């Protein structure tokens, strides 16, 4: 399965946030505390196909930008190493919209199955997929007026 290219990812974020977003190379995201937001995507047969991982800085900045919350709210979340529920809900919506370009690239419809907040228990198998090196796209997104963080999309070969 193919991964979405950076332009598709950039277009989703710019379209939802109404802000310029710069995309550059990223690195795999650690699952160590503060744990990132993790999302699972399933195909029409309800099989796990992709895992998305968004580090705390990107989750806080994107969640705040979506709701027009001042940058200080995101910075406080990052400093406290906690993602408030309102920012998590916004991030879950962004991850939901990312299902379309993921599916387009894969050639198979995808839908968001579950979004795990940093404080939610993360099943071991999902954590293992999120940490897998190889078939993945790791990008750093810099949201104008807010800040930057990393997004990873990992292909699951079940």
C-alpha positions in Angstrom: 0.0 0.0 0.0 1.2 3.5 -0.8 1.4 6.3 1.7 0.0 9.8 1.1 2.5 12.2 -0.3 3.4 15.4 1.6 1.3 17.6 -0.5 -1.9 15.8 0.4 -1.0 16.0 4.1 -0.2 19.7 3.7 -3.5 20.3 1.9 -5.5 18.7 4.7 -3.9 20.8 7.4 -4.0 24.0 5.4 -7.6 23.4 4.4 -8.8 22.6 8.0 -6.7 25.2 9.8 -6.9 28.1 7.3 -3.2 28.7 7.8 0.0 28.1 5.9 1.7 24.9 6.8 5.3 24.1 5.9 6.2 20.4 5.5 9.7 19.0 5.9 11.4 15.7 6.8 10.5 14.3 10.2 11.7 11.4 12.3 9.8 8.5 13.9 7.9 9.7 17.0 8.8 8.1 20.4 6.0 6.5 22.4 7.7 7.6 25.6 5.9 10.1 27.8 4.5 12.5 27.0 2.9 9.9 24.7 1.6 11.1 21.3 -1.9 10.9 19.9 -2.2 7.6 18.1 -4.9 6.8 15.5 -5.9 3.6 13.8 -7.4 3.4 10.3 -9.3 0.4 8.9 -10.3 -0.8 5.5 -13.8 -1.8 4.3 -13.2 -5.3 5.7 -12.5 -3.8 9.1 -8.8 -4.8 8.9 -6.2 -2.5 10.5 -4.3 -0.9 7.6 -2.6 2.2 8.9 -1.6 3.8 12.2 -1.2 7.6 12.5 1.0 9.1 15.2 1.0 12.8 16.1 3.4 14.1 18.7 2.2 16.3 21.6 3.5 19.6 20.1 1.7 19.1 16.7 -1.5 17.9 18.5 -1.5 20.9 20.7 -0.8 23.4 17.9 -3.1 21.9 15.4 -5.9 21.4 17.9 -5.6 25.0 19.0 -5.4 26.4 15.5 -8.5 24.5 14.4 -10.6 26.1 17.2 -8.8 29.5 16.9 -7.5 29.1 20.5 -4.5 31.4 21.1 -1.1 29.9 20.7 -0.6 30.3 24.5 -3.2 27.6 25.1 -1.2 25.1 23.0 2.1 26.2 24.6 0.6 25.6 28.1 -0.5 22.1 27.0 3.0 21.3 25.8 4.6 22.7 28.9 2.3 20.7 31.1 2.8 17.6 28.9 -1.0 17.2 28.9 -3.4 17.4 26.0 -6.8 18.9 27.2 -9.9 17.1 26.0 -11.0 20.0 23.8 -7.7 20.0 21.9 -7.8 16.2 21.6 -11.3 16.3 20.1 -10.0 18.8 17.5 -7.0 16.6 16.7 -9.3 13.5 16.4 -11.3 15.5 13.8 -8.1 16.3 11.8 -7.1 12.6 12.0 -10.5 11.7 10.7 -10.1 13.9 7.7 -6.7 12.4 7.0 -8.4 9.1 6.3 -9.4 10.4 2.8 -5.9 11.0 1.5 -4.6 7.9 3.2 -7.3 5.9 1.4 -6.7 7.7 -1.9 -3.0 6.8 -1.7 -3.7 3.2 -0.7 -6.3 2.7 -3.4 -8.6 1.3 -0.7 -11.1 3.4 1.3 -9.9 4.0 4.9 -11.7 5.3 7.9 -10.6 6.4 11.3 -11.3 3.5 13.7 -9.9 4.8 17.0 -8.0 7.9 18.2 -6.1 7.3 21.4 -5.4 10.4 23.6 -2.0 10.5 25.3 -3.6 9.4 28.6 -5.6 6.5 27.1 -4.2 3.0 27.4 -2.6 2.0 24.1 -2.9 -1.7 23.0 0.5 -3.3 22.7 0.0 -4.3 19.1 -0.9 -0.7 18.1 2.2 0.6 20.0 4.3 -2.0 18.1 2.9 -0.9 14.7 3.4 2.8 15.6 7.1 2.1 16.4 7.8 0.0 13.3 10.4 1.4 11.0 10.0 0.9 7.3 6.8 1.6 5.4 6.0 5.0 6.9 5.9 8.7 6.2 7.4 10.9 8.9 6.9 14.7 8.4 7.4 17.8 10.4 4.6 20.3 10.0 5.1 24.0 10.9 1.7 25.7 11.4 2.0 29.5 10.7 1.5 31.5 13.9 1.6 28.4 16.1 4.5 26.1 15.9 5.7 22.7 14.6 5.5 19.1 15.5 5.7 15.7 13.8 3.2 13.4 12.1 3.9 9.8 11.2 1.7 7.5 9.1 2.6 3.9 9.2 1.5 1.1 6.9 0.4 -2.1 8.7 1.0 -5.3 6.8 -1.4 -7.7 8.5 
